[in-house]
Amino acid sequence: MMNDYVCAIGGVNIDISGTPSSILNPNDSNPGKVTTSMGGVARNIAENLSRIGVNVEFISVFGDDHYAKEIESNCKKLNISTQFSKKIANGGTSIYLCINDEHGEMQLAISDMDIYKHLTPEFLGKRLEVINSSKACILDTNIPKETLEYLVSNVKVPIFVDTVSVKKTEKLKNCLYNIYALKPNIREAEILSDIIIKDGDDLAQAANIIINKGVKRLFISLGADGVYYTDGENEGILPSITDEIINTTGAGDSFLAGTIWAYLKNFDVEGCAKAGLSASYICVKSYKTVSEDMSEENILKLIESKWR
């Protein structure tokens, strides 16, 4: 096997997203638009990377149902390899259901992800040679805590991690020492640093703590205010590219994919942040979790036009 690929390990599910046509009314039926798409943080990152032109080995667990067949067919269409994934007999493929407000911002979500308990150290230990022959390993925190700790201890290539959610970020507290790049939001950065972030000084202090625990590149999402980036020597804040937002679901996944692509192109930490924001901007302009407009060409155009 040629080693010109990255491994993405973690969540794959069906995303069902509803966005109302006007102000969201709780406890009522809201006219709007409902879309169904392939999801899962690691799978989303894999699709973004594939669309950008990066070869991906996607490693996860699927259910024994029609959703799994749809996901496998979709991955094949997108040129994402699933040869090292596994179908769990009598298992149900993970489902993520979210309700947005009229601006496309997620207000409520339910995730049915019990199947990820099958992502065990034993399961991934058998795939360690494939992982360590890649150019980078992407993890999300849908992976069980003990498995994350196993991978951080045994993976030899640069590890990129998406924190996914506040609760799941707790799994990372004891395994930051071998993570190359991490993308938390403010609340998740607070958990990893044990610092309450109220201002810019707190942000820099929290980032310094996380960097000192071993993370080489850190990208803290500031939401609509952009992203704070640091590699321990160079730091800064870049604003989001502002325009009409259709749907924010998947924006963080696109951001991390952009930074991985930029890393593979030998961009510095600031360049990776610019690439991440550009990929995220492409994402939020689409109703889909991963935009069909995602491409290396479009990312490069945005980098050139927004940050000359």
C-alpha positions in Angstrom: 0.0 0.0 0.0 1.3 3.4 -0.9 1.5 5.8 2.1 0.1 8.8 0.2 -3.1 8.9 2.4 -4.4 9.9 5.8 -6.5 7.8 8.2 -9.7 9.2 9.6 -11.0 7.3 12.6 -14.3 7.8 14.4 -17.9 8.7 13.8 -20.1 7.9 10.8 -23.9 8.5 10.9 -26.9 9.7 9.1 -27.6 13.4 9.7 -31.2 14.6 9.7 -31.4 18.4 9.9 -34.4 20.7 10.2 -34.3 24.5 9.6 -37.5 26.6 10.0 -38.5 29.2 7.4 -39.0 31.8 10.1 -38.5 32.2 13.8 -38.3 28.8 15.6 -41.4 28.2 17.8 -40.7 25.6 20.5 -43.5 23.0 21.2 -45.0 23.6 17.8 -44.7 22.3 14.2 -42.5 24.7 12.2 -42.6 25.0 8.4 -39.2 24.7 7.0 -36.6 22.6 5.2 -35.6 19.1 6.3 -32.5 17.5 4.8 -30.9 14.0 5.2 -27.2 13.6 4.6 -24.2 11.4 5.5 -22.6 12.6 8.7 -20.3 11.7 11.6 -17.4 14.0 12.5 -14.6 11.7 11.2 -16.7 10.8 8.1 -17.4 14.5 7.4 -13.7 15.3 7.7 -12.9 12.4 5.4 -15.4 13.7 2.8 -14.0 17.2 3.0 -10.5 15.9 2.5 -11.5 13.7 -0.4 -13.2 16.6 -2.1 -10.0 18.7 -1.5 -8.0 16.0 -3.2 -6.5 14.0 -0.2 -6.7 10.2 -0.2 -8.4 8.9 2.9 -8.7 5.5 4.6 -11.8 5.8 6.8 -12.0 3.5 9.8 -15.2 3.1 11.7 -18.1 0.7 12.5 -21.4 0.6 10.6 -24.7 -1.0 11.6 -26.2 -4.0 9.8 -28.9 -1.9 8.1 -29.8 0.0 4.9 -28.1 3.1 6.2 -24.8 1.3 6.3 -25.2 0.3 2.6 -26.0 3.9 1.8 -22.8 5.1 3.6 -20.6 2.5 2.0 -22.0 3.4 -1.5 -21.5 7.1 -0.8 -17.9 6.6 0.4 -17.1 4.6 -2.7 -18.6 7.4 -4.9 -16.4 9.9 -3.1 -13.3 7.7 -3.4 -13.1 7.2 0.4 -11.7 3.8 1.3 -13.7 1.8 4.0 -11.8 -1.4 3.6 -10.6 -1.3 7.3 -14.0 -0.5 8.7 -16.4 -3.1 10.1 -20.1 -3.9 9.9 -21.5 -4.9 13.3 -24.0 -7.7 13.1 -27.5 -6.7 14.4 -26.1 -3.2 15.0 -27.7 0.1 14.2 -25.9 2.7 12.2 -25.5 6.0 14.2 -28.1 8.7 13.7 -27.7 12.4 14.5 -30.9 14.5 14.5 -30.7 18.3 14.9 -33.1 21.3 14.8 -31.7 24.6 13.8 -33.0 28.1 14.2 -34.0 30.3 11.2 -30.3 31.4 10.9 -29.1 27.8 10.6 -27.7 27.7 14.1 -28.2 24.4 15.9 -30.7 24.7 18.8 -31.2 21.1 19.8 -29.8 17.7 18.8 -30.2 14.0 19.7 -27.5 11.5 18.9 -27.9 7.7 18.8 -24.3 6.6 18.8 -24.2 3.4 20.9 -22.5 1.5 18.1 -19.2 3.3 18.7 -18.5 1.1 21.8 -17.2 -1.4 19.2 -14.3 1.0 18.3 -12.1 -0.8 20.9 -8.3 -0.9 21.3 -8.3 -4.5 20.1 -10.2 -3.5 16.9 -7.9 -0.6 16.1 -4.7 -2.4 17.2 -5.2 -4.8 14.3 -5.2 -1.7 12.0 -2.2 0.1 13.6 0.2 -0.7 10.8 -2.2 0.9 8.3 -2.6 4.0 10.6 1.2 4.4 11.2 1.9 4.1 7.4 -0.3 7.2 6.7 0.7 10.8 6.6 -1.6 11.8 9.4 -4.3 10.3 11.7 -7.5 12.2 12.3 -9.6 11.2 15.4 -12.9 12.4 16.8 -14.0 11.9 20.4 -16.9 9.6 19.5 -14.2 7.0 20.0 -14.3 5.5 23.6 -11.9 7.1 26.1 -9.8 4.0 26.5 -9.4 3.7 22.8 -8.4 7.3 22.4 -5.8 6.8 25.0 -4.6 3.7 23.3 -4.3 5.5 19.9 -2.5 8.5 21.4 0.0 6.1 23.0 0.6 4.0 19.9 0.1 6.2 16.8 3.5 7.4 15.4 2.2 9.9 12.7 0.8 13.4 13.5 -2.6 13.2 15.2 -5.3 15.7 14.5 -8.3 15.7 16.9 -11.8 17.2 16.7 -13.2 17.6 20.2 -16.8 17.2 19.0 -18.6 18.4 22.1 -18.1 19.7 25.7 -18.9 16.3 27.3 -16.8 14.3 25.0 -13.8 16.6 25.4 -13.4 15.2 28.9 -12.0 12.0 27.3 -8.9 14.0 26.1 -7.7 15.4 29.5 -5.1 12.7 30.0 -3.9 12.2 26.4 -2.9 15.6 25.0 0.8 14.7 25.1 1.0 13.2 21.6 -1.6 15.3 19.7 -0.3 17.4 16.9 -3.3 19.6 16.3 -6.5 20.2 18.3 -9.6 22.2 17.5 -11.7 23.0 20.6 -14.2 25.8 21.1 -14.0 28.2 24.1 -15.9 25.9 26.5 -13.9 22.8 25.5 -10.6 24.8 25.9 -11.7 25.6 29.4 -12.1 21.9 30.2 -8.7 21.0 28.8 -6.9 23.9 30.6 -8.9 24.2 33.8 -9.1 28.0 33.1 -12.3 30.0 32.9 -11.9 32.1 29.7 -13.4 35.6 30.2 -11.0 37.7 28.0 -8.1 37.6 25.7 -5.6 37.1 28.5 -7.5 34.1 29.8 -7.6 32.8 26.2 -3.8 33.0 25.8 -3.2 31.5 29.2 -5.5 28.5 28.5 -3.9 28.0 25.1 -0.5 28.1 26.7 -1.5 25.4 29.2 -2.8 23.1 26.4 0.3 23.7 24.3 2.5 22.8 27.3 0.6 19.5 27.7 2.0 18.5 24.3 -0.3 19.9 21.6 1.8 21.3 18.7 -0.9 23.4 17.0 -4.0 24.7 18.6 -7.0 26.3 16.9 -9.7 27.6 19.4 -13.0 28.4 17.7 -14.4 31.7 18.7 -17.6 31.1 16.8 -18.7 34.1 14.8 -15.6 36.0 16.0 -13.2 33.6 14.1 -10.4 31.5 15.5 -7.5 31.9 17.8 -4.4 30.0 16.7 -1.0 29.2 18.3 1.9 26.8 18.0 3.5 28.0 21.2 5.6 30.6 19.3 3.3 32.2 16.8 -0.3 33.2 17.8 -3.1 35.4 16.6 -6.8 35.8 16.0 -8.3 35.6 12.5 -11.9 36.8 11.9 -14.5 34.6 10.3 -15.4 35.3 6.7 -18.7 37.0 7.1 -21.6 36.5 4.7 -25.0 34.8 4.6 -25.0 31.6 6.7 -27.3 28.8 5.5 -26.3 26.0 7.9 -23.5 25.8 10.4 -23.7 22.0 10.9 -20.3 20.6 9.8 -18.5 23.9 9.8 -16.1 22.7 12.4 -15.4 19.5 10.6 -14.7 21.5 7.4 -12.3 23.7 9.4 -10.2 20.8 10.6 -10.1 19.3 7.2 -8.8 22.6 5.8 -6.0 22.7 8.4 -5.0 19.1 7.6 -4.9 19.8 3.9 -2.8 22.9 4.7 -0.5 20.9 7.0 0.1 18.4 4.1 1.0 21.4 2.0 3.5 22.5 4.6 1.6 25.7 5.6 2.6 27.3 8.9 0.1 27.6 11.8 -1.4 30.9 10.5 -1.7 29.5 7.0 -3.5 26.4 8.4 -5.9 28.7 10.3 -6.7 30.6 7.1 -7.3 27.4 5.2 -9.6 26.1 8.0 -11.6 29.3 8.0 -11.9 29.2 4.2 -13.1 25.6 4.2 -15.6 26.5 7.0 -16.9 29.4 4.9 -17.5 27.1 2.0 -19.4 24.7 4.3 -21.8 27.3 5.8 -22.9 28.4 2.4 -24.6 25.0 1.8 -27.6 23.2 3.3 -25.5 20.0 3.4 -23.1 19.0 6.2 -20.3 18.9 3.6 -20.5 21.3 0.7 -20.3 20.0 -2.9 -18.3 23.2 -3.5 -15.5 22.1 -1.3 -12.3 21.9 -3.3 -8.6 22.8 -3.2 -9.2 25.4 -5.9 -12.0 27.1 -3.9 -9.9 27.1 -0.7 -6.9 28.7 -2.5 -9.1 31.3 -4.0 -10.5 32.3 -0.6 -7.1 32.4 1.0 -5.9 34.7 -1.8 -8.9 37.0 -1.8 -9.4 37.3 1.9 -5.8 37.3 3.2 -3.4 38.8 0.7 
